[in-house]
């Protein structure tokens, strides 16, 4: 049987996918209220997972942007070899 944290993580993942698909950020709070009414432990795990997954996505986006910027700067700084022939 999955733990409360595993259930919260799965639910958060599914809800955040639905938010991305629908554009309805209010869905996170709707589901939060439903879960909170039934299980405070699951509600805490769910919201912690939502915050963690959003933070991770934001951090990855920043990392990818910085890497893209650095790689572009390195590519621009490389001298190009003259074409022979």
C-alpha positions, 0 to 999 in steps of 0.5 A: 500500500502506498504511503501518504507521501507517495499518494500526495506526490502522485496526486500533485503530479496529476493535478499539475499536469491537469493545470498545465493542460487546462490553464486552470490554476484554481484546480490545485486549491479545489483538490486541496479542499476536497483532500483536506476534508477527508485527510489532513495528512494527505492534504499536507503531503499533497500541498508539500508535493505541489510546492516542491514540484513547482519549485523544481520546475522553476529551478530547472527552467532557470538552470536550462536558461543559464546553460543555454546562455553560457553555451551561446556565449561560448559558441560565439567566442569560438573562432571559425575556421576559414573554408578551404577549397 
